[in-house]
Amino acid sequence: MSMQEKSEIISRLSKNMKEYRSKQKITQEELSFRSGLHRNYISDTERGTRNISLEALEKIAKGLEVEVEDLFKRQ
């Protein structure tokens, strides 16, 4: 996987995560509570500065009440 492909995946995840959170009108703090992850972790992920684990990805999806694959779909 090239760096550009990796950047596109991270960018898509970050964008979708923020969109789902905004649609639900919840803060990063609320998503942090729902997912059991630190607010800084949520913030870093939304900014695309963190390479997250699959476990964290699953927790975020559950916190947003979406499927993991929804976080990677082009919208």
CHARMM internal coordinates of N, CA and C (Angstrom, degrees):
IC EDIT
DIST 1 N 1 CA 1.4505
DIST 1 CA 1 C 1.5260
ANGL 1 N 1 CA 1 C 108.41
DIST 1 C 2 N 1.3063
ANGL 1 CA 1 C 2 N 115.92
DIHE 1 N 1 CA 1 C 2 N 127.16
DIST 2 N 2 CA 1.4616
ANGL 1 C 2 N 2 CA 120.31
DIHE 1 CA 1 C 2 N 2 CA -179.02
DIST 2 CA 2 C 1.5275
ANGL 2 N 2 CA 2 C 110.35
DIHE 1 C 2 N 2 CA 2 C -75.40
DIST 2 C 3 N 1.3239
ANGL 2 CA 2 C 3 N 115.88
DIHE 2 N 2 CA 2 C 3 N 163.59
DIST 3 N 3 CA 1.4612
ANGL 2 C 3 N 3 CA 121.11
DIHE 2 CA 2 C 3 N 3 CA 177.60
DIST 3 CA 3 C 1.5212
ANGL 3 N 3 CA 3 C 110.81
DIHE 2 C 3 N 3 CA 3 C -61.20
DIST 3 C 4 N 1.3448
ANGL 3 CA 3 C 4 N 116.69
DIHE 3 N 3 CA 3 C 4 N -36.36
DIST 4 N 4 CA 1.4631
ANGL 3 C 4 N 4 CA 119.91
DIHE 3 CA 3 C 4 N 4 CA 179.86
DIST 4 CA 4 C 1.5247
ANGL 4 N 4 CA 4 C 110.55
DIHE 3 C 4 N 4 CA 4 C -65.50
DIST 4 C 5 N 1.3398
ANGL 4 CA 4 C 5 N 117.25
DIHE 4 N 4 CA 4 C 5 N -42.79
DIST 5 N 5 CA 1.4648
ANGL 4 C 5 N 5 CA 120.73
DIHE 4 CA 4 C 5 N 5 CA 178.39
DIST 5 CA 5 C 1.5236
ANGL 5 N 5 CA 5 C 110.58
DIHE 4 C 5 N 5 CA 5 C -63.58
DIST 5 C 6 N 1.3227
ANGL 5 CA 5 C 6 N 116.32
DIHE 5 N 5 CA 5 C 6 N -41.49
DIST 6 N 6 CA 1.4607
ANGL 5 C 6 N 6 CA 120.82
DIHE 5 CA 5 C 6 N 6 CA 178.35
DIST 6 CA 6 C 1.5222
ANGL 6 N 6 CA 6 C 109.70
DIHE 5 C 6 N 6 CA 6 C -62.42
DIST 6 C 7 N 1.3104
ANGL 6 CA 6 C 7 N 117.31
DIHE 6 N 6 CA 6 C 7 N -43.82
DIST 7 N 7 CA 1.4616
ANGL 6 C 7 N 7 CA 121.37
DIHE 6 CA 6 C 7 N 7 CA 179.31
DIST 7 CA 7 C 1.5210
ANGL 7 N 7 CA 7 C 111.25
DIHE 6 C 7 N 7 CA 7 C -62.31
DIST 7 C 8 N 1.3319
ANGL 7 CA 7 C 8 N 117.08
DIHE 7 N 7 CA 7 C 8 N -38.73
DIST 8 N 8 CA 1.4595
ANGL 7 C 8 N 8 CA 120.65
DIHE 7 CA 7 C 8 N 8 CA 179.19
DIST 8 CA 8 C 1.5225
ANGL 8 N 8 CA 8 C 111.20
DIHE 7 C 8 N 8 CA 8 C -65.71
DIST 8 C 9 N 1.3165
ANGL 8 CA 8 C 9 N 117.21
DIHE 8 N 8 CA 8 C 9 N -39.71
DIST 9 N 9 CA 1.4617
ANGL 8 C 9 N 9 CA 121.20
DIHE 8 CA 8 C 9 N 9 CA 179.36
DIST 9 CA 9 C 1.5267
ANGL 9 N 9 CA 9 C 110.14
DIHE 8 C 9 N 9 CA 9 C -65.62
DIST 9 C 10 N 1.3129
ANGL 9 CA 9 C 10 N 116.52
DIHE 9 N 9 CA 9 C 10 N -47.12
DIST 10 N 10 CA 1.4628
ANGL 9 C 10 N 10 CA 120.72
DIHE 9 CA 9 C 10 N 10 CA 179.72
DIST 10 CA 10 C 1.5213
ANGL 10 N 10 CA 10 C 110.23
DIHE 9 C 10 N 10 CA 10 C -63.72
DIST 10 C 11 N 1.3199
ANGL 10 CA 10 C 11 N 116.69
DIHE 10 N 10 CA 10 C 11 N -41.45
DIST 11 N 11 CA 1.4570
ANGL 10 C 11 N 11 CA 121.31
DIHE 10 CA 10 C 11 N 11 CA 179.00
DIST 11 CA 11 C 1.5261
ANGL 11 N 11 CA 11 C 111.34
DIHE 10 C 11 N 11 CA 11 C -62.26
DIST 11 C 12 N 1.3230
ANGL 11 CA 11 C 12 N 116.77
DIHE 11 N 11 CA 11 C 12 N -43.78
DIST 12 N 12 CA 1.4657
ANGL 11 C 12 N 12 CA 120.89
DIHE 11 CA 11 C 12 N 12 CA 179.95
DIST 12 CA 12 C 1.5251
ANGL 12 N 12 CA 12 C 110.53
DIHE 11 C 12 N 12 CA 12 C -64.96
DIST 12 C 13 N 1.3295
ANGL 12 CA 12 C 13 N 116.55
DIHE 12 N 12 CA 12 C 13 N -44.54
DIST 13 N 13 CA 1.4613
ANGL 12 C 13 N 13 CA 120.71
DIHE 12 CA 12 C 13 N 13 CA 178.01
DIST 13 CA 13 C 1.5265
ANGL 13 N 13 CA 13 C 110.20
DIHE 12 C 13 N 13 CA 13 C -59.04
DIST 13 C 14 N 1.3141
ANGL 13 CA 13 C 14 N 116.99
DIHE 13 N 13 CA 13 C 14 N -47.94
DIST 14 N 14 CA 1.4632
ANGL 13 C 14 N 14 CA 121.95
DIHE 13 CA 13 C 14 N 14 CA -178.74
DIST 14 CA 14 C 1.5206
ANGL 14 N 14 CA 14 C 111.51
DIHE 13 C 14 N 14 CA 14 C -59.69
DIST 14 C 15 N 1.3214
ANGL 14 CA 14 C 15 N 115.52
DIHE 14 N 14 CA 14 C 15 N -47.58
DIST 15 N 15 CA 1.4678
ANGL 14 C 15 N 15 CA 120.96
DIHE 14 CA 14 C 15 N 15 CA -178.73
DIST 15 CA 15 C 1.5269
ANGL 15 N 15 CA 15 C 111.11
DIHE 14 C 15 N 15 CA 15 C -63.01
DIST 15 C 16 N 1.3216
ANGL 15 CA 15 C 16 N 116.62
DIHE 15 N 15 CA 15 C 16 N -47.92
DIST 16 N 16 CA 1.4617
ANGL 15 C 16 N 16 CA 120.29
DIHE 15 CA 15 C 16 N 16 CA -177.90
DIST 16 CA 16 C 1.5236
ANGL 16 N 16 CA 16 C 111.81
DIHE 15 C 16 N 16 CA 16 C -65.76
DIST 16 C 17 N 1.3072
ANGL 16 CA 16 C 17 N 115.82
DIHE 16 N 16 CA 16 C 17 N -39.73
DIST 17 N 17 CA 1.4580
ANGL 16 C 17 N 17 CA 119.94
DIHE 16 CA 16 C 17 N 17 CA 178.86
DIST 17 CA 17 C 1.5286
ANGL 17 N 17 CA 17 C 110.37
DIHE 16 C 17 N 17 CA 17 C -59.06
DIST 17 C 18 N 1.3168
ANGL 17 CA 17 C 18 N 115.74
DIHE 17 N 17 CA 17 C 18 N -47.24
DIST 18 N 18 CA 1.4652
ANGL 17 C 18 N 18 CA 120.40
DIHE 17 CA 17 C 18 N 18 CA -179.50
DIST 18 CA 18 C 1.5262
ANGL 18 N 18 CA 18 C 110.82
DIHE 17 C 18 N 18 CA 18 C -65.73
DIST 18 C 19 N 1.3372
ANGL 18 CA 18 C 19 N 117.61
DIHE 18 N 18 CA 18 C 19 N -39.95
DIST 19 N 19 CA 1.4654
ANGL 18 C 19 N 19 CA 120.90
DIHE 18 CA 18 C 19 N 19 CA 179.24
DIST 19 CA 19 C 1.5210
ANGL 19 N 19 CA 19 C 111.58
DIHE 18 C 19 N 19 CA 19 C -63.04
DIST 19 C 20 N 1.3319
ANGL 19 CA 19 C 20 N 117.11
DIHE 19 N 19 CA 19 C 20 N -47.44
DIST 20 N 20 CA 1.4689
ANGL 19 C 20 N 20 CA 119.96
DIHE 19 CA 19 C 20 N 20 CA 178.82
DIST 20 CA 20 C 1.5229
ANGL 20 N 20 CA 20 C 110.71
DIHE 19 C 20 N 20 CA 20 C -61.36
DIST 20 C 21 N 1.3179
ANGL 20 CA 20 C 21 N 116.90
DIHE 20 N 20 CA 20 C 21 N -40.38
DIST 21 N 21 CA 1.4674
ANGL 20 C 21 N 21 CA 120.33
DIHE 20 CA 20 C 21 N 21 CA 179.57
DIST 21 CA 21 C 1.5242
ANGL 21 N 21 CA 21 C 110.91
DIHE 20 C 21 N 21 CA 21 C -65.88
DIST 21 C 22 N 1.3225
ANGL 21 CA 21 C 22 N 116.63
DIHE 21 N 21 CA 21 C 22 N -42.30
DIST 22 N 22 CA 1.4636
ANGL 21 C 22 N 22 CA 121.02
DIHE 21 CA 21 C 22 N 22 CA 179.54
DIST 22 CA 22 C 1.5239
ANGL 22 N 22 CA 22 C 111.76
DIHE 21 C 22 N 22 CA 22 C -65.90
DIST 22 C 23 N 1.3364
ANGL 22 CA 22 C 23 N 116.93
DIHE 22 N 22 CA 22 C 23 N -40.91
DIST 23 N 23 CA 1.4706
ANGL 22 C 23 N 23 CA 120.72
DIHE 22 CA 22 C 23 N 23 CA 178.61
DIST 23 CA 23 C 1.5230
ANGL 23 N 23 CA 23 C 111.29
DIHE 22 C 23 N 23 CA 23 C -60.53
DIST 23 C 24 N 1.3141
ANGL 23 CA 23 C 24 N 116.16
DIHE 23 N 23 CA 23 C 24 N -33.90
DIST 24 N 24 CA 1.4632
ANGL 23 C 24 N 24 CA 120.51
DIHE 23 CA 23 C 24 N 24 CA 179.85
DIST 24 CA 24 C 1.5281
ANGL 24 N 24 CA 24 C 112.00
DIHE 23 C 24 N 24 CA 24 C -85.90
DIST 24 C 25 N 1.3260
ANGL 24 CA 24 C 25 N 115.43
DIHE 24 N 24 CA 24 C 25 N -4.07
DIST 25 N 25 CA 1.4641
ANGL 24 C 25 N 25 CA 122.16
DIHE 24 CA 24 C 25 N 25 CA -179.76
DIST 25 CA 25 C 1.5352
ANGL 25 N 25 CA 25 C 111.89
DIHE 24 C 25 N 25 CA 25 C 55.54
DIST 25 C 26 N 1.3335
ANGL 25 CA 25 C 26 N 114.81
DIHE 25 N 25 CA 25 C 26 N 46.63
DIST 26 N 26 CA 1.4616
ANGL 25 C 26 N 26 CA 119.07
DIHE 25 CA 25 C 26 N 26 CA 175.79
DIST 26 CA 26 C 1.5235
ANGL 26 N 26 CA 26 C 109.39
DIHE 25 C 26 N 26 CA 26 C -117.11
DIST 26 C 27 N 1.2976
ANGL 26 CA 26 C 27 N 115.26
DIHE 26 N 26 CA 26 C 27 N 151.01
DIST 27 N 27 CA 1.4603
ANGL 26 C 27 N 27 CA 121.39
DIHE 26 CA 26 C 27 N 27 CA 179.96
DIST 27 CA 27 C 1.5274
ANGL 27 N 27 CA 27 C 110.09
DIHE 26 C 27 N 27 CA 27 C -83.99
DIST 27 C 28 N 1.3122
ANGL 27 CA 27 C 28 N 114.72
DIHE 27 N 27 CA 27 C 28 N 168.54
DIST 28 N 28 CA 1.4673
ANGL 27 C 28 N 28 CA 119.32
DIHE 27 CA 27 C 28 N 28 CA 173.47
DIST 28 CA 28 C 1.5215
ANGL 28 N 28 CA 28 C 109.50
DIHE 27 C 28 N 28 CA 28 C -61.60
DIST 28 C 29 N 1.3109
ANGL 28 CA 28 C 29 N 116.21
DIHE 28 N 28 CA 28 C 29 N -35.07
DIST 29 N 29 CA 1.4686
ANGL 28 C 29 N 29 CA 121.04
DIHE 28 CA 28 C 29 N 29 CA 178.40
DIST 29 CA 29 C 1.5303
ANGL 29 N 29 CA 29 C 110.65
DIHE 28 C 29 N 29 CA 29 C -62.00
DIST 29 C 30 N 1.3344
ANGL 29 CA 29 C 30 N 117.02
DIHE 29 N 29 CA 29 C 30 N -43.90
DIST 30 N 30 CA 1.4645
ANGL 29 C 30 N 30 CA 120.97
DIHE 29 CA 29 C 30 N 30 CA 178.67
DIST 30 CA 30 C 1.5294
ANGL 30 N 30 CA 30 C 110.87
DIHE 29 C 30 N 30 CA 30 C -65.53
DIST 30 C 31 N 1.3276
ANGL 30 CA 30 C 31 N 117.38
DIHE 30 N 30 CA 30 C 31 N -42.88
DIST 31 N 31 CA 1.4626
ANGL 30 C 31 N 31 CA 120.02
DIHE 30 CA 30 C 31 N 31 CA 177.42
DIST 31 CA 31 C 1.5283
ANGL 31 N 31 CA 31 C 110.10
DIHE 30 C 31 N 31 CA 31 C -63.24
DIST 31 C 32 N 1.3022
ANGL 31 CA 31 C 32 N 116.48
DIHE 31 N 31 CA 31 C 32 N -36.84
DIST 32 N 32 CA 1.4596
ANGL 31 C 32 N 32 CA 121.27
DIHE 31 CA 31 C 32 N 32 CA 176.19
DIST 32 CA 32 C 1.5275
ANGL 32 N 32 CA 32 C 110.45
DIHE 31 C 32 N 32 CA 32 C -59.30
DIST 32 C 33 N 1.3134
ANGL 32 CA 32 C 33 N 116.33
DIHE 32 N 32 CA 32 C 33 N -46.41
DIST 33 N 33 CA 1.4631
ANGL 32 C 33 N 33 CA 121.62
DIHE 32 CA 32 C 33 N 33 CA 178.94
DIST 33 CA 33 C 1.5254
ANGL 33 N 33 CA 33 C 110.90
DIHE 32 C 33 N 33 CA 33 C -62.54
DIST 33 C 34 N 1.3353
ANGL 33 CA 33 C 34 N 116.28
DIHE 33 N 33 CA 33 C 34 N -46.48
DIST 34 N 34 CA 1.4673
ANGL 33 C 34 N 34 CA 121.11
DIHE 33 CA 33 C 34 N 34 CA -178.11
DIST 34 CA 34 C 1.5271
ANGL 34 N 34 CA 34 C 112.48
DIHE 33 C 34 N 34 CA 34 C -64.62
DIST 34 C 35 N 1.3123
ANGL 34 CA 34 C 35 N 116.48
DIHE 34 N 34 CA 34 C 35 N -35.90
DIST 35 N 35 CA 1.4655
ANGL 34 C 35 N 35 CA 120.67
DIHE 34 CA 34 C 35 N 35 CA -174.61
DIST 35 CA 35 C 1.5286
ANGL 35 N 35 CA 35 C 113.69
DIHE 34 C 35 N 35 CA 35 C -93.41
DIST 35 C 36 N 1.3290
ANGL 35 CA 35 C 36 N 116.36
DIHE 35 N 35 CA 35 C 36 N -17.11
DIST 36 N 36 CA 1.4603
ANGL 35 C 36 N 36 CA 119.63
DIHE 35 CA 35 C 36 N 36 CA -177.28
DIST 36 CA 36 C 1.5173
ANGL 36 N 36 CA 36 C 113.27
DIHE 35 C 36 N 36 CA 36 C 78.37
DIST 36 C 37 N 1.3279
ANGL 36 CA 36 C 37 N 116.29
DIHE 36 N 36 CA 36 C 37 N 16.37
DIST 37 N 37 CA 1.4645
ANGL 36 C 37 N 37 CA 121.60
DIHE 36 CA 36 C 37 N 37 CA 178.47
DIST 37 CA 37 C 1.5246
ANGL 37 N 37 CA 37 C 109.25
DIHE 36 C 37 N 37 CA 37 C -108.22
DIST 37 C 38 N 1.3182
ANGL 37 CA 37 C 38 N 116.88
DIHE 37 N 37 CA 37 C 38 N 154.02
DIST 38 N 38 CA 1.4654
ANGL 37 C 38 N 38 CA 121.17
DIHE 37 CA 37 C 38 N 38 CA 179.60
DIST 38 CA 38 C 1.5288
ANGL 38 N 38 CA 38 C 110.07
DIHE 37 C 38 N 38 CA 38 C -66.44
DIST 38 C 39 N 1.3331
ANGL 38 CA 38 C 39 N 116.19
DIHE 38 N 38 CA 38 C 39 N 146.89
DIST 39 N 39 CA 1.4598
ANGL 38 C 39 N 39 CA 120.70
DIHE 38 CA 38 C 39 N 39 CA -179.87
DIST 39 CA 39 C 1.5243
ANGL 39 N 39 CA 39 C 111.63
DIHE 38 C 39 N 39 CA 39 C -58.62
DIST 39 C 40 N 1.3236
ANGL 39 CA 39 C 40 N 117.65
DIHE 39 N 39 CA 39 C 40 N -36.82
DIST 40 N 40 CA 1.4675
ANGL 39 C 40 N 40 CA 120.27
DIHE 39 CA 39 C 40 N 40 CA 178.13
DIST 40 CA 40 C 1.5226
ANGL 40 N 40 CA 40 C 111.37
DIHE 39 C 40 N 40 CA 40 C -63.01
DIST 40 C 41 N 1.3231
ANGL 40 CA 40 C 41 N 116.71
DIHE 40 N 40 CA 40 C 41 N -34.43
DIST 41 N 41 CA 1.4679
ANGL 40 C 41 N 41 CA 121.64
DIHE 40 CA 40 C 41 N 41 CA 178.14
DIST 41 CA 41 C 1.5257
ANGL 41 N 41 CA 41 C 109.28
DIHE 40 C 41 N 41 CA 41 C -65.07
DIST 41 C 42 N 1.3356
ANGL 41 CA 41 C 42 N 116.40
DIHE 41 N 41 CA 41 C 42 N -43.40
DIST 42 N 42 CA 1.4703
ANGL 41 C 42 N 42 CA 121.70
DIHE 41 CA 41 C 42 N 42 CA 177.69
DIST 42 CA 42 C 1.5273
ANGL 42 N 42 CA 42 C 109.39
DIHE 41 C 42 N 42 CA 42 C -62.35
DIST 42 C 43 N 1.3162
ANGL 42 CA 42 C 43 N 116.89
DIHE 42 N 42 CA 42 C 43 N -47.30
DIST 43 N 43 CA 1.4631
ANGL 42 C 43 N 43 CA 122.04
DIHE 42 CA 42 C 43 N 43 CA -179.68
DIST 43 CA 43 C 1.5254
ANGL 43 N 43 CA 43 C 111.48
DIHE 42 C 43 N 43 CA 43 C -60.45
DIST 43 C 44 N 1.3184
ANGL 43 CA 43 C 44 N 116.81
DIHE 43 N 43 CA 43 C 44 N -47.64
DIST 44 N 44 CA 1.4688
ANGL 43 C 44 N 44 CA 121.04
DIHE 43 CA 43 C 44 N 44 CA 179.59
DIST 44 CA 44 C 1.5258
ANGL 44 N 44 CA 44 C 111.06
DIHE 43 C 44 N 44 CA 44 C -60.65
DIST 44 C 45 N 1.3255
ANGL 44 CA 44 C 45 N 116.62
DIHE 44 N 44 CA 44 C 45 N -40.20
DIST 45 N 45 CA 1.4656
ANGL 44 C 45 N 45 CA 120.92
DIHE 44 CA 44 C 45 N 45 CA -179.54
DIST 45 CA 45 C 1.5225
ANGL 45 N 45 CA 45 C 110.55
DIHE 44 C 45 N 45 CA 45 C -66.54
DIST 45 C 46 N 1.3231
ANGL 45 CA 45 C 46 N 117.39
DIHE 45 N 45 CA 45 C 46 N -42.72
DIST 46 N 46 CA 1.4704
ANGL 45 C 46 N 46 CA 120.56
DIHE 45 CA 45 C 46 N 46 CA 178.70
DIST 46 CA 46 C 1.5240
ANGL 46 N 46 CA 46 C 111.79
DIHE 45 C 46 N 46 CA 46 C -65.53
DIST 46 C 47 N 1.3129
ANGL 46 CA 46 C 47 N 117.37
DIHE 46 N 46 CA 46 C 47 N -29.86
DIST 47 N 47 CA 1.4673
ANGL 46 C 47 N 47 CA 120.74
DIHE 46 CA 46 C 47 N 47 CA 178.12
DIST 47 CA 47 C 1.5213
ANGL 47 N 47 CA 47 C 111.90
DIHE 46 C 47 N 47 CA 47 C -83.79
DIST 47 C 48 N 1.3286
ANGL 47 CA 47 C 48 N 116.81
DIHE 47 N 47 CA 47 C 48 N -9.35
DIST 48 N 48 CA 1.4584
ANGL 47 C 48 N 48 CA 120.77
DIHE 47 CA 47 C 48 N 48 CA 179.43
DIST 48 CA 48 C 1.5121
ANGL 48 N 48 CA 48 C 113.87
DIHE 47 C 48 N 48 CA 48 C 78.36
DIST 48 C 49 N 1.3299
ANGL 48 CA 48 C 49 N 116.86
DIHE 48 N 48 CA 48 C 49 N 20.92
DIST 49 N 49 CA 1.4611
ANGL 48 C 49 N 49 CA 120.17
DIHE 48 CA 48 C 49 N 49 CA -178.74
DIST 49 CA 49 C 1.5236
ANGL 49 N 49 CA 49 C 112.85
DIHE 48 C 49 N 49 CA 49 C -100.68
DIST 49 C 50 N 1.3121
ANGL 49 CA 49 C 50 N 116.56
DIHE 49 N 49 CA 49 C 50 N 1.21
DIST 50 N 50 CA 1.4701
ANGL 49 C 50 N 50 CA 120.23
DIHE 49 CA 49 C 50 N 50 CA -179.57
DIST 50 CA 50 C 1.5221
ANGL 50 N 50 CA 50 C 109.69
DIHE 49 C 50 N 50 CA 50 C -123.67
DIST 50 C 51 N 1.3178
ANGL 50 CA 50 C 51 N 115.38
DIHE 50 N 50 CA 50 C 51 N 135.27
DIST 51 N 51 CA 1.4573
ANGL 50 C 51 N 51 CA 121.79
DIHE 50 CA 50 C 51 N 51 CA 174.93
DIST 51 CA 51 C 1.5262
ANGL 51 N 51 CA 51 C 106.02
DIHE 50 C 51 N 51 CA 51 C -95.64
DIST 51 C 52 N 1.3268
ANGL 51 CA 51 C 52 N 117.49
DIHE 51 N 51 CA 51 C 52 N 101.74
DIST 52 N 52 CA 1.4578
ANGL 51 C 52 N 52 CA 120.76
DIHE 51 CA 51 C 52 N 52 CA -168.71
DIST 52 CA 52 C 1.5259
ANGL 52 N 52 CA 52 C 112.91
DIHE 51 C 52 N 52 CA 52 C -87.00
DIST 52 C 53 N 1.3120
ANGL 52 CA 52 C 53 N 115.09
DIHE 52 N 52 CA 52 C 53 N 159.28
DIST 53 N 53 CA 1.4621
ANGL 52 C 53 N 53 CA 121.73
DIHE 52 CA 52 C 53 N 53 CA 178.28
DIST 53 CA 53 C 1.5266
ANGL 53 N 53 CA 53 C 109.98
DIHE 52 C 53 N 53 CA 53 C -82.64
DIST 53 C 54 N 1.3085
ANGL 53 CA 53 C 54 N 115.74
DIHE 53 N 53 CA 53 C 54 N 163.90
DIST 54 N 54 CA 1.4645
ANGL 53 C 54 N 54 CA 120.54
DIHE 53 CA 53 C 54 N 54 CA 176.51
DIST 54 CA 54 C 1.5208
ANGL 54 N 54 CA 54 C 110.98
DIHE 53 C 54 N 54 CA 54 C -64.61
DIST 54 C 55 N 1.3202
ANGL 54 CA 54 C 55 N 117.13
DIHE 54 N 54 CA 54 C 55 N -35.76
DIST 55 N 55 CA 1.4673
ANGL 54 C 55 N 55 CA 120.38
DIHE 54 CA 54 C 55 N 55 CA 177.93
DIST 55 CA 55 C 1.5210
ANGL 55 N 55 CA 55 C 110.87
DIHE 54 C 55 N 55 CA 55 C -63.22
DIST 55 C 56 N 1.3236
ANGL 55 CA 55 C 56 N 116.73
DIHE 55 N 55 CA 55 C 56 N -43.79
DIST 56 N 56 CA 1.4610
ANGL 55 C 56 N 56 CA 120.55
DIHE 55 CA 55 C 56 N 56 CA 178.98
DIST 56 CA 56 C 1.5260
ANGL 56 N 56 CA 56 C 110.43
DIHE 55 C 56 N 56 CA 56 C -66.25
DIST 56 C 57 N 1.3143
ANGL 56 CA 56 C 57 N 116.96
DIHE 56 N 56 CA 56 C 57 N -39.02
DIST 57 N 57 CA 1.4595
ANGL 56 C 57 N 57 CA 121.46
DIHE 56 CA 56 C 57 N 57 CA 178.18
DIST 57 CA 57 C 1.5280
ANGL 57 N 57 CA 57 C 110.30
DIHE 56 C 57 N 57 CA 57 C -59.59
DIST 57 C 58 N 1.3161
ANGL 57 CA 57 C 58 N 116.52
DIHE 57 N 57 CA 57 C 58 N -44.00
DIST 58 N 58 CA 1.4625
ANGL 57 C 58 N 58 CA 120.86
DIHE 57 CA 57 C 58 N 58 CA 178.70
DIST 58 CA 58 C 1.5310
ANGL 58 N 58 CA 58 C 111.13
DIHE 57 C 58 N 58 CA 58 C -63.86
DIST 58 C 59 N 1.3213
ANGL 58 CA 58 C 59 N 117.55
DIHE 58 N 58 CA 58 C 59 N -40.37
DIST 59 N 59 CA 1.4642
ANGL 58 C 59 N 59 CA 121.66
DIHE 58 CA 58 C 59 N 59 CA 178.78
DIST 59 CA 59 C 1.5265
ANGL 59 N 59 CA 59 C 111.05
DIHE 58 C 59 N 59 CA 59 C -64.20
DIST 59 C 60 N 1.3211
ANGL 59 CA 59 C 60 N 116.42
DIHE 59 N 59 CA 59 C 60 N -40.98
DIST 60 N 60 CA 1.4632
ANGL 59 C 60 N 60 CA 120.65
DIHE 59 CA 59 C 60 N 60 CA 178.81
DIST 60 CA 60 C 1.5238
ANGL 60 N 60 CA 60 C 110.30
DIHE 59 C 60 N 60 CA 60 C -65.05
DIST 60 C 61 N 1.3241
ANGL 60 CA 60 C 61 N 116.97
DIHE 60 N 60 CA 60 C 61 N -44.83
DIST 61 N 61 CA 1.4662
ANGL 60 C 61 N 61 CA 120.72
DIHE 60 CA 60 C 61 N 61 CA 178.63
DIST 61 CA 61 C 1.5263
ANGL 61 N 61 CA 61 C 110.53
DIHE 60 C 61 N 61 CA 61 C -59.27
DIST 61 C 62 N 1.3152
ANGL 61 CA 61 C 62 N 117.24
DIHE 61 N 61 CA 61 C 62 N -44.26
DIST 62 N 62 CA 1.4698
ANGL 61 C 62 N 62 CA 120.57
DIHE 61 CA 61 C 62 N 62 CA 178.21
DIST 62 CA 62 C 1.5215
ANGL 62 N 62 CA 62 C 110.62
DIHE 61 C 62 N 62 CA 62 C -63.43
DIST 62 C 63 N 1.3257
ANGL 62 CA 62 C 63 N 116.60
DIHE 62 N 62 CA 62 C 63 N -41.13
DIST 63 N 63 CA 1.4600
ANGL 62 C 63 N 63 CA 120.95
DIHE 62 CA 62 C 63 N 63 CA 178.41
DIST 63 CA 63 C 1.5191
ANGL 63 N 63 CA 63 C 112.67
DIHE 62 C 63 N 63 CA 63 C -62.35
DIST 63 C 64 N 1.3247
ANGL 63 CA 63 C 64 N 115.87
DIHE 63 N 63 CA 63 C 64 N -32.71
DIST 64 N 64 CA 1.4693
ANGL 63 C 64 N 64 CA 121.44
DIHE 63 CA 63 C 64 N 64 CA 178.99
DIST 64 CA 64 C 1.5305
ANGL 64 N 64 CA 64 C 112.12
DIHE 63 C 64 N 64 CA 64 C -90.60
DIST 64 C 65 N 1.3293
ANGL 64 CA 64 C 65 N 116.16
DIHE 64 N 64 CA 64 C 65 N -4.86
DIST 65 N 65 CA 1.4676
ANGL 64 C 65 N 65 CA 122.70
DIHE 64 CA 64 C 65 N 65 CA -179.02
DIST 65 CA 65 C 1.5259
ANGL 65 N 65 CA 65 C 111.58
DIHE 64 C 65 N 65 CA 65 C 59.02
DIST 65 C 66 N 1.3395
ANGL 65 CA 65 C 66 N 115.05
DIHE 65 N 65 CA 65 C 66 N 45.23
DIST 66 N 66 CA 1.4655
ANGL 65 C 66 N 66 CA 122.26
DIHE 65 CA 65 C 66 N 66 CA 176.18
DIST 66 CA 66 C 1.5266
ANGL 66 N 66 CA 66 C 107.90
DIHE 65 C 66 N 66 CA 66 C -132.58
DIST 66 C 67 N 1.3131
ANGL 66 CA 66 C 67 N 115.71
DIHE 66 N 66 CA 66 C 67 N 168.07
DIST 67 N 67 CA 1.4620
ANGL 66 C 67 N 67 CA 120.87
DIHE 66 CA 66 C 67 N 67 CA 174.90
DIST 67 CA 67 C 1.5312
ANGL 67 N 67 CA 67 C 108.79
DIHE 66 C 67 N 67 CA 67 C -82.29
DIST 67 C 68 N 1.3106
ANGL 67 CA 67 C 68 N 116.68
DIHE 67 N 67 CA 67 C 68 N 151.67
DIST 68 N 68 CA 1.4684
ANGL 67 C 68 N 68 CA 120.94
DIHE 67 CA 67 C 68 N 68 CA 179.76
DIST 68 CA 68 C 1.5235
ANGL 68 N 68 CA 68 C 110.42
DIHE 67 C 68 N 68 CA 68 C -54.42
DIST 68 C 69 N 1.3341
ANGL 68 CA 68 C 69 N 116.98
DIHE 68 N 68 CA 68 C 69 N -44.10
DIST 69 N 69 CA 1.4694
ANGL 68 C 69 N 69 CA 119.60
DIHE 68 CA 68 C 69 N 69 CA -177.35
DIST 69 CA 69 C 1.5287
ANGL 69 N 69 CA 69 C 112.70
DIHE 68 C 69 N 69 CA 69 C -62.95
DIST 69 C 70 N 1.3401
ANGL 69 CA 69 C 70 N 117.53
DIHE 69 N 69 CA 69 C 70 N -25.33
DIST 70 N 70 CA 1.4687
ANGL 69 C 70 N 70 CA 120.21
DIHE 69 CA 69 C 70 N 70 CA 177.70
DIST 70 CA 70 C 1.5244
ANGL 70 N 70 CA 70 C 111.41
DIHE 69 C 70 N 70 CA 70 C -63.08
DIST 70 C 71 N 1.3089
ANGL 70 CA 70 C 71 N 116.75
DIHE 70 N 70 CA 70 C 71 N -28.53
DIST 71 N 71 CA 1.4603
ANGL 70 C 71 N 71 CA 120.58
DIHE 70 CA 70 C 71 N 71 CA -178.84
DIST 71 CA 71 C 1.5270
ANGL 71 N 71 CA 71 C 112.82
DIHE 70 C 71 N 71 CA 71 C -73.00
DIST 71 C 72 N 1.3325
ANGL 71 CA 71 C 72 N 116.95
DIHE 71 N 71 CA 71 C 72 N -10.64
DIST 72 N 72 CA 1.4662
ANGL 71 C 72 N 72 CA 120.92
DIHE 71 CA 71 C 72 N 72 CA -179.41
DIST 72 CA 72 C 1.5247
ANGL 72 N 72 CA 72 C 113.62
DIHE 71 C 72 N 72 CA 72 C -112.32
DIST 72 C 73 N 1.3233
ANGL 72 CA 72 C 73 N 117.58
DIHE 72 N 72 CA 72 C 73 N -2.13
DIST 73 N 73 CA 1.4651
ANGL 72 C 73 N 73 CA 120.53
DIHE 72 CA 72 C 73 N 73 CA -177.96
DIST 73 CA 73 C 1.5174
ANGL 73 N 73 CA 73 C 110.82
DIHE 72 C 73 N 73 CA 73 C -72.92
DIST 73 C 74 N 1.3210
ANGL 73 CA 73 C 74 N 114.46
DIHE 73 N 73 CA 73 C 74 N 144.92
DIST 74 N 74 CA 1.4721
ANGL 73 C 74 N 74 CA 119.45
DIHE 73 CA 73 C 74 N 74 CA 173.07
DIST 74 CA 74 C 1.5128
ANGL 74 N 74 CA 74 C 107.81
DIHE 73 C 74 N 74 CA 74 C -75.01
DIST 74 C 75 N 1.3198
ANGL 74 CA 74 C 75 N 116.28
DIHE 74 N 74 CA 74 C 75 N 132.68
DIST 75 N 75 CA 1.4670
ANGL 74 C 75 N 75 CA 119.67
DIHE 74 CA 74 C 75 N 75 CA -178.32
DIST 75 CA 75 C 1.4986
ANGL 75 N 75 CA 75 C 110.78
DIHE 74 C 75 N 75 CA 75 C -120.69
END
COOR INIT
IC SEED 1 N 1 CA 1 C
IC BUILD
